[in-house]
Amino acid sequence: MHKNFDLNRLNVKAFAREEISLEGLQDLPQFTRLVELEAKLGTVSHADLPGSTQISWAIQGELVPVSGGGEQIWLHLKAELHLTMQCQRCMGAVTVLVSSDQSFRFVADEATAEAEDEASEEDLLVLTPELNVWELIEDELIMCTPLVPKHDVCPTLVPMSAVDEAFEEAQDARPNPFAALAQLKKKPN
């Protein structure tokens, strides 16, 4: 029998002790920083999108026994969503899959996290009485968002050169300094 766990204030230790798995869909507007990121890097406002973009997520708690009789608290997180962003190659709209698959090991304090961080492959978090899982999901998805979103193959032909006729005309009208030197060379002394 599962207790109702509040993902705004998750007791990670109890969640891991019971080795519970939860999954679901959450509307994007709940994640204000992701919405702001999409607005900064996107071509359309979220209000213009048909339907509601949703984040698919899953978490699982786990207690892992260690030598010496102790246990480590782990939280496994998977989350993904599709963001509409601006392709940095053709400047058109591109839908990007943003996904995270991360495992977190919880430690007693900041000093332990700092000491073990270099040697561990997993992310270390300090165990607190309550963890906001929504903030953790949002943080992970923000870190996985591409800095330069682009199509694999742009749907329109991308011009690979730029020509400014006014600049070219100004260059042609300007006298060549070496031509003046050539004239000096031709003059007899």
Number of C-alpha atoms within 10 A of each C-alpha: 4 8 9 7 14 12 14 12 13 18 17 24 21 16 22 20 15 16 14 16 16 11 13 11 14 16 12 20 16 13 16 11 15 18 16 14 14 20 17 13 18 22 16 15 14 19 9 8 10 7 8 13 17 17 23 17 20 16 20 18 23 22 19 13 11 9 6 6 6 9 13 14 20 26 22 16 22 18 21 20 21 16 25 22 25 24 21 15 17 17 17 16 19 22 16 18 13 18 20 19 15 15 18 17 21 20 19 11 12 13 11 14 18 13 10 14 14 9 7 11 11 13 14 19 19 17 17 14 10 14 17 14 17 17 14 12 21 19 15 20 21 17 12 15 18 14 9 11 21 20 17 9 9 15 11 9 9 10 8 6 5 6 7 7 9 9 9 10 10 10 11 10 8 8 10 10 8 9 10 10 10 10 9 11 10 8 7 5 5
